[in-house]
Amino acid sequence: MDVLVAGAHGRVGQHLTERLADDGHHVRGMIRDPAQTDTIDGLGATPVVADLTDDVADAVAGCDGVVFAAGSRGEALDAVDRDGAIRLLSAAEDAAVDRFVMLSSMGADDPSRGPDDLRSYLAAKADADARLRESPVPHTIVRPGSLTTDAGTGRVTVADTLDPAAGSIPCADVAQTLAAALTAPAARDTTFEVLAGDTPVAEAVASVGD
């Protein structure tokens, strides 16, 4: 596949970009800062400089799949985490991509119940997720729990809903889950939550919806 990764320089994005490239996909690593191009090159991807707060049609044109793995780290929740995701989705619709994968978050199903300092973030994610569910583009929404920088294990737990207090998940395993969701037939038009667990990622993603 020809895949665009938005947020390719992020904590999850770097793992994802490298994994997709290693899996044989042609990856476009979308970044806002031209100074990050060498990093994206080193991950095996083609750097694409574009800004989620502006027109991203050129970045998406010709892609088979798109993964939104970007985040503003609280600095521009509406502009990036919500509107940026929706702008990327609109471009993906115009380009008739085959799959759009959204990196969301546990708690986005009901932001009002989230921690005070995360409610605005979860609300932005909820709005972007809702827009994606309305889209004709085949999609998957992946909602991980708390992220860690621990080494990935390649094993996870997935379900429609999980207890956020039950654990966390390494960024590397989130990236592997996103990569699997991009091509897994079972993950098409689904939303699921994911934490570290005992099931190999490919097996877990293939069981979504069972």
Phi, psi and omega in degrees: 000155170261110191240132172262127174251110175276128186087034186293341181266359183282180183299313176279322186301321180294316176300317183293314180302313181295319181295313180299319178296318179296330180281358176098003176282152170272115189251131170258117180266106184276126181224156177265330186261115180302338180291348181267003185297323181297322178297316181294319175304316183293339178273357178093016183244166175267118180293138175231115181271117180203158185240124181295346177269005181226190181294128181240014184300319181295326180293326184272333186307128178086359181278147172271326182220154178225136174238124175267106179236021183274164176193148183266359183055036176086358185274335182207063188300312181289317185289325184252301187293329177257292186294324178296318177296318180292322178296319178295320178297317179300320177294322178294324176296315180297327181272358179054049179292158184276336181202138175238122180249127182252123169277110182249220181200144168302140182099347181288346177288335179208078184304331182296340180265359181281170175302148184307318185282355180246355187298320180294320177297312181295325178294320177297317178295319180299317180295317179295319179298317181297319178296322180293321180296333179278350187281149173285350180288128174304135190214165171219134176249119182251124184241093178280163172275205181302131183270144175232166176261015177298159176297141178292151178251343184077010181230137186217173168239129177235149177193167176301317176220143177227161177278116182298340179277357186277354180159197181219191180204135177294146178304323181298324180284329172297316179299317179296324178293317177298318180297318179294321181295334182297330185239350185286122178302323183294337184272356182297130178056044179234161171231129178213157178257155185215137174224169173302147183195208186244356185262131176307141187306310183301319179294318181296315182292324179293342181266358181301131179093349178292000000 
